[in-house]
Amino acid sequence: MEAGGHYYTVYYTSLAVGFAENVAFRQAVLAQMPDQVSWMDAAHMHIHQCTARQVPDFDNVSREVPVSDRYRMEYGLHSLPNKDLSSRIRSSAYQRQQTTNALLAESPVSLKFGLLLHRLGDTYAHSRKADESTMYTVNTGETCFRPGNLYNYKNEFGHGHDGHEPDYPFLRENLFYSYLENLHRILLAKVNESGSAPYRRNARAKPFHEVRGEFRTMFRNLAARAAAREVAMQESLDRAAAMSGSGMYVVAPKTSHETKANMFIEEIRAASRRVMQVEMRRGYAPEREEGLPLPRFLAQQRRLGAGLDELNINAETLNETIDKMIPRSSSGATGTW
């Protein structure tokens, strides 16, 4: 899932259920972190492990990516199980339920909770386009895809065979609403816990049907803006053709997914101002910040006031937290938490 689904949707929904802005912001930052820090990003790790290129680890030491670390990130953070696990474990229902259970057992201001929010989003976005009941998968060995022959590795490279399309909420709107409903339910339960009083803001918690309605409005606005953009572009091309006298008319291209992703983010920001009366943090656009070494990411968040220093984030705490997010058994990863 891209930043609109992770960072911005978590930020918005956290505000909607009644979390204070600083808590909502920190939850959103942590939910986006696995797609920003290079040693945590699934595609970044897999591509570099396959090509033997070096990546800065949590201690900012550039080194080749071991298969074990690559898979820990792919499965623990991004819900991409090993293709050889059982069909039950590879099912999206199983991955969603286990992640939901883990979230409900955590403090809403912990490092693990924030990272699990990322995993929750990916249990939806990383379900297969052709069969949403099943997750995309990866391998736990050295086998890597080869250019021009990706089809033979379609079960070993996540959603690489389908490109970035599975990650865009506006291409899978009904699936996004399922994610949003579960996210809202979890966050509402956590904000209402007795120990969460210091993390609340003075605002009414919105029920899910209101939040869903607000996102439906965002999607409608997005579709209208994309259509208007295409009409304007076509009119511009038609005028140019008429003025040239060549009679060569060109059909305007459709609005790209990347442009729509940016429009979706703009819609969430605008709705936060209009509906929540909260301005999402200015000067921070995680969709433009990827492949960061951990020290640079933490320094950036310190400047933004995310409060991550309270969580003592370093190589040791991150590795320990991610290990606790990975299913274990005596024979290795089996899907039992």
Salt bridges, closest charged atoms under 4 A:
GLU21 OE2 - ARG281 NE 2.81
ASP35 OD2 - HIS6 NE2 3.92
ASP35 OD1 - HIS78 ND1 3.85
ASP35 OD1 - HIS118 NE2 3.55
ASP57 OD2 - ARG63 NE 2.69
ASP69 OD2 - ARG63 NH2 3.38
ASP69 OD1 - ARG72 NH1 2.95
GLU74 OE2 - HIS46 ND1 2.56
GLU74 OE1 - ARG70 NH1 2.80
ASP84 OD1 - LYS83 NZ 3.36
GLU106 OE2 - LYS112 NZ 3.87
ASP122 OD1 - HIS6 NE2 3.09
ASP122 OD2 - HIS78 ND1 3.13
ASP122 OD2 - HIS118 NE2 2.99
ASP122 OD1 - HIS126 NE2 3.75
GLU132 OE2 - ARG172 NH2 3.54
GLU156 OE2 - LYS83 NZ 3.94
ASP162 OD1 - HIS161 ND1 3.95
GLU165 OE1 - LYS129 NZ 2.55
GLU165 OE2 - HIS257 NE2 3.60
ASP167 OD1 - HIS126 NE2 3.56
ASP167 OD2 - HIS159 NE2 3.19
GLU193 OE2 - LYS190 NZ 2.75
GLU210 OE1 - ARG204 NH2 2.88
GLU210 OE1 - LYS206 NZ 3.46
GLU214 OE2 - LYS206 NZ 2.95
GLU230 OE1 - LYS254 NZ 3.84
GLU266 OE1 - ARG225 NH2 2.45
GLU267 OE2 - ARG225 NH1 3.10
GLU279 OE2 - ARG273 NH1 3.37
GLU279 OE1 - ARG282 NH2 3.39
GLU289 OE1 - ARG296 NH2 3.95
ASP309 OD2 - ARG302 NE 3.04
GLU310 OE1 - ARG26 NH1 3.08
GLU320 OE2 - LYS324 NZ 3.34
ASP323 OD1 - ARG72 NE 2.98
ASP323 OD1 - ARG328 NH2 3.43
